[in-house]
């Protein structure tokens, strides 16, 4: 059953985000994390492409491992970064041949050292074009049960000058054939509710799964703010700053993420997508703190 089917059936999903390892030690950690997270019976796990589209080969390896060694469906990330249309078609065809049916279509960030976004000379410019391409390749291979996700941005939606542009982009993704959206990082329930309600008023009816990031150290909080442009809430930052040790910092981060997750579920979110940083402890503690029992 695809993610689209689960959401259509009204199932409240639990899922995790992993990233591909860069070293043998990191690969060992990832394998342990995958096994422990699998025991919570998530509905899917997503695998990123790494920063600016790097680690594509290892991303495909992790997707393959999930598809073959686990019964958990992988959500394969695809980006437009530094890839021609032909290269994207080849990657999509490889995934489809391996039985992958769930994709997250992203434009992606510029490669390191490149200030502005520039597409590959023979590539795609927008995530909506990648959604269209996924649909085209699937049809060409007779695949009917394709499920395509895209991204949404609650924190940016809260900034008035970006609001309508963000809705227009999300509508273009829906019109291209997207089935659902997963948010980027945010920390306020009201931002999520405003995005969903404004989208619905604008004719956008994609289920929007919120992404939750447990910030378990001051270093991670600073780095997350740097990468996402979304500041860490002052209250959480202060708690992390005065934490006496790693366990206290993790407890503060998990507690904040649990409050956010419960608020989102109470507000009608169709599930929770947890960023793991390939570490299992905070993710498992968050699931436990939410009281999210899988049936």
C-alpha positions as CSV (number, residue, x, y, z in Angstrom):
1,X,0.0,0.0,0.0
2,X,1.4,3.4,-1.0
3,X,1.6,6.5,1.2
4,X,-1.2,7.9,-0.9
5,X,-3.4,4.9,-0.2
6,X,-2.7,5.1,3.5
7,X,-3.6,8.7,3.7
8,X,-6.7,8.2,1.6
9,X,-7.8,5.4,4.1
10,X,-7.4,7.8,7.0
11,X,-4.5,6.1,8.6
12,X,-2.5,8.3,10.9
13,X,1.0,7.7,9.7
14,X,4.3,7.4,11.6
15,X,7.5,7.8,9.6
16,X,11.1,8.6,9.8
17,X,13.7,10.5,7.8
18,X,17.1,8.9,7.3
19,X,20.2,10.2,5.4
20,X,22.8,8.1,3.5
21,X,26.0,7.3,5.3
22,X,29.3,8.8,4.3
23,X,31.7,6.4,6.1
24,X,31.7,2.6,7.1
25,X,31.1,3.6,10.7
26,X,28.2,5.8,9.8
27,X,26.8,2.9,7.7
28,X,26.9,0.6,10.7
29,X,25.1,3.2,12.8
30,X,22.4,3.6,10.1
31,X,21.8,-0.2,9.9
32,X,21.3,-0.4,13.7
33,X,19.0,2.6,13.6
34,X,17.0,1.2,10.8
35,X,16.5,-2.1,12.6
36,X,15.4,-0.4,15.9
37,X,13.1,2.1,14.2
38,X,11.6,-0.8,12.1
39,X,10.5,-2.3,15.4
40,X,8.0,0.6,15.9
41,X,6.3,-0.5,12.7
42,X,6.4,2.8,10.9
43,X,4.4,3.3,7.7
44,X,7.5,4.4,5.7
45,X,11.0,5.7,6.0
46,X,12.3,8.5,3.7
47,X,15.9,8.6,2.5
48,X,17.4,12.0,1.6
49,X,19.8,12.8,-1.2
50,X,22.2,14.5,1.1
51,X,23.1,18.2,1.0
52,X,22.6,19.8,-2.5
53,X,22.0,16.4,-4.1
54,X,25.2,14.7,-3.0
55,X,25.4,11.0,-1.9
56,X,23.0,10.0,-4.6
57,X,24.6,6.6,-5.1
58,X,24.4,5.7,-1.4
59,X,20.9,7.1,-1.2
60,X,19.8,4.6,-3.8
61,X,21.7,1.8,-1.9
62,X,19.7,2.6,1.3
63,X,16.4,2.7,-0.6
64,X,17.3,-0.7,-2.1
65,X,18.1,-2.1,1.4
66,X,14.8,-0.9,2.8
67,X,12.9,-2.3,-0.2
68,X,14.6,-5.7,-0.1
69,X,15.5,-6.4,3.5
70,X,12.6,-4.7,5.3
71,X,8.9,-4.7,4.8
72,X,8.8,-0.9,5.3
73,X,8.2,1.1,2.2
74,X,10.9,3.5,1.3
75,X,10.1,7.1,0.3
76,X,12.8,7.9,-2.2
77,X,13.9,11.5,-2.5
78,X,14.6,12.9,-5.9
79,X,15.9,16.4,-6.7
80,X,16.5,18.4,-9.8
81,X,20.0,19.4,-8.7
82,X,22.7,18.9,-11.3
83,X,20.9,16.1,-13.1
84,X,19.7,16.0,-16.7
85,X,16.3,14.8,-17.6
86,X,17.8,11.6,-19.0
87,X,19.7,10.9,-15.8
88,X,16.5,11.5,-13.7
89,X,14.6,9.1,-16.0
90,X,17.3,6.4,-15.5
91,X,17.1,6.8,-11.7
92,X,13.3,6.6,-11.7
93,X,13.3,3.6,-13.9
94,X,15.8,1.8,-11.6
95,X,13.6,2.5,-8.6
96,X,10.5,1.4,-10.3
97,X,12.2,-1.9,-11.4
98,X,13.1,-2.5,-7.7
99,X,9.5,-2.0,-6.6
100,X,9.7,1.5,-5.2
101,X,6.4,3.3,-5.6
102,X,6.7,6.3,-3.2
103,X,8.7,9.3,-4.2
104,X,9.4,12.8,-2.8
105,X,9.9,15.3,-5.6
106,X,12.1,18.2,-4.6
107,X,13.7,21.0,-6.5
108,X,16.7,20.9,-4.2
109,X,19.2,23.5,-2.9
110,X,22.0,24.9,-5.0
111,X,25.3,22.9,-4.8
112,X,27.8,24.1,-2.3
113,X,29.6,27.2,-3.5
114,X,26.7,28.2,-5.8
115,X,24.8,31.2,-4.5
116,X,21.7,31.1,-6.8
117,X,19.7,28.2,-8.1
118,X,20.6,27.2,-11.7
119,X,19.1,24.1,-13.4
120,X,21.2,21.6,-15.3
121,X,21.3,22.7,-19.0
122,X,19.3,19.6,-19.9
123,X,17.4,19.4,-16.5
124,X,14.3,20.6,-14.8
125,X,13.7,23.9,-13.1
126,X,10.8,23.2,-10.7
127,X,9.7,20.4,-8.4
128,X,6.4,20.4,-10.3
129,X,8.2,19.4,-13.4
130,X,9.8,16.5,-11.5
131,X,6.3,15.4,-10.4
132,X,5.2,15.5,-14.1
133,X,8.2,13.5,-15.1
134,X,7.6,10.8,-12.4
135,X,4.1,10.4,-13.7
136,X,5.3,10.2,-17.3
137,X,7.9,7.5,-16.6
138,X,5.5,5.5,-14.5
139,X,2.9,5.5,-17.3
140,X,5.5,4.5,-19.8
141,X,6.3,1.4,-17.7
142,X,2.7,0.6,-16.9
143,X,3.0,1.5,-13.2
144,X,-0.4,2.5,-11.9
145,X,0.2,2.7,-8.1
146,X,2.7,5.6,-8.1
147,X,2.6,7.9,-5.0
148,X,4.3,11.3,-5.2
149,X,4.9,13.6,-2.4
150,X,6.2,17.2,-2.4
151,X,7.3,19.7,0.2
152,X,5.4,22.5,2.0
153,X,6.8,25.3,4.2
154,X,4.8,26.4,7.2
155,X,7.5,28.7,8.7
156,X,7.9,30.6,5.4
157,X,4.1,30.7,5.0
158,X,4.0,32.7,8.2
159,X,5.9,35.5,6.5
160,X,3.3,37.5,4.7
161,X,5.4,38.5,1.6
162,X,6.1,34.9,0.8
163,X,2.6,33.5,1.5
164,X,0.9,33.7,-1.9
165,X,4.0,32.6,-3.8
166,X,4.2,29.5,-1.6
167,X,0.6,28.7,-2.2
168,X,1.0,29.1,-6.0
169,X,4.0,26.8,-5.9
170,X,2.1,24.2,-3.9
171,X,-0.8,24.4,-6.2
172,X,1.5,23.9,-9.2
173,X,2.7,20.7,-7.6
174,X,-0.8,19.5,-6.9
175,X,-1.8,20.2,-10.5
176,X,1.2,18.3,-11.8
177,X,0.0,15.2,-9.9
178,X,1.3,15.3,-6.4
179,X,-0.6,13.2,-3.9
180,X,0.6,14.6,-0.5
181,X,3.1,17.0,1.0
182,X,5.6,16.7,3.8
183,X,6.6,20.0,5.5
184,X,10.0,21.4,6.1
185,X,11.0,22.2,9.7
186,X,8.9,24.5,11.8
187,X,8.1,24.7,15.6
188,X,4.7,26.2,16.0
189,X,1.3,24.4,15.6
190,X,-0.4,27.6,14.5
191,X,2.0,27.9,11.5
192,X,1.0,24.4,10.3
193,X,-2.7,25.1,10.8
194,X,-2.5,28.4,8.9
195,X,-0.8,26.7,6.0
196,X,-3.3,23.9,5.7
197,X,-6.3,26.3,6.1
198,X,-5.0,28.8,3.6
199,X,-4.1,26.1,1.1
200,X,-7.6,24.6,1.3
201,X,-9.1,28.1,0.8
202,X,-6.9,28.4,-2.3
203,X,-8.1,25.1,-3.7
204,X,-5.2,23.0,-2.5
205,X,-6.3,19.8,-0.8
206,X,-3.1,17.7,-0.4
207,X,-2.7,15.9,2.9
208,X,0.1,17.7,4.7
209,X,2.3,15.5,6.9
210,X,4.3,17.6,9.4
211,X,8.0,17.0,9.8
212,X,9.3,17.1,13.4
213,X,12.9,17.5,14.4
214,X,13.9,16.7,18.0
215,X,16.7,19.1,18.8
216,X,18.8,17.2,21.3
217,X,21.8,19.5,21.7
218,X,22.7,23.1,21.5
219,X,25.1,22.4,18.6
220,X,22.3,20.7,16.6
221,X,19.9,23.5,17.3
222,X,22.4,26.1,16.0
223,X,23.2,24.0,12.9
224,X,19.5,23.3,12.2
225,X,18.8,27.1,12.3
226,X,21.7,27.8,10.0
227,X,20.6,25.2,7.4
228,X,16.9,25.8,7.5
229,X,16.7,29.5,8.2
230,X,14.1,28.7,10.9
231,X,15.2,29.9,14.4
232,X,15.1,27.6,17.4
233,X,12.3,28.6,19.8
234,X,13.8,30.7,22.6
235,X,12.5,28.5,25.4
236,X,14.0,25.4,23.9
237,X,17.3,27.1,23.1
238,X,17.5,28.2,26.8
239,X,16.8,24.7,28.0
240,X,19.5,23.2,25.8
241,X,21.9,25.9,26.9
242,X,21.6,25.1,30.6
243,X,21.4,21.3,30.2
244,X,23.9,19.6,32.5
245,X,24.7,16.7,30.2
246,X,23.7,15.0,26.9
247,X,20.8,13.1,28.6
248,X,19.3,16.3,30.0
249,X,19.6,18.0,26.6
250,X,18.0,15.1,24.8
251,X,15.1,15.0,27.3
252,X,14.5,18.7,26.8
253,X,14.5,18.3,23.0
254,X,12.3,15.3,23.0
255,X,9.8,16.9,25.4
256,X,9.5,19.9,23.1
257,X,9.1,17.7,20.0
258,X,6.5,15.7,21.8
259,X,4.4,18.7,22.7
260,X,4.6,19.9,19.1
261,X,3.6,16.5,17.8
262,X,0.7,16.1,20.1
263,X,-0.5,19.6,19.2
264,X,-0.2,18.8,15.5
265,X,-2.1,15.6,15.8
266,X,-4.8,17.3,17.9
267,X,-5.1,19.9,15.1
268,X,-5.8,17.2,12.5
269,X,-2.4,16.4,11.1
270,X,-2.5,13.0,9.2
271,X,0.7,11.8,10.8
272,X,4.2,12.7,12.1
273,X,7.4,12.5,10.1
274,X,10.4,12.4,12.4
275,X,13.9,13.6,11.4
276,X,16.3,11.1,13.0
277,X,19.8,12.2,12.0
278,X,20.4,8.4,11.8
279,X,20.2,8.2,15.6
280,X,17.5,6.1,17.2
281,X,17.4,7.2,20.8
282,X,15.5,10.6,20.5
283,X,13.2,9.2,17.8
284,X,12.2,6.2,19.9
285,X,11.8,8.4,23.0
286,X,9.6,10.8,21.0
287,X,7.3,8.0,19.8
288,X,7.0,6.7,23.4
289,X,6.3,10.2,24.7
290,X,3.6,10.8,22.1
291,X,2.0,7.5,23.2
292,X,1.7,6.6,19.5
293,X,0.8,2.9,19.6
294,X,0.8,1.1,16.2
295,X,-2.0,-1.4,15.5
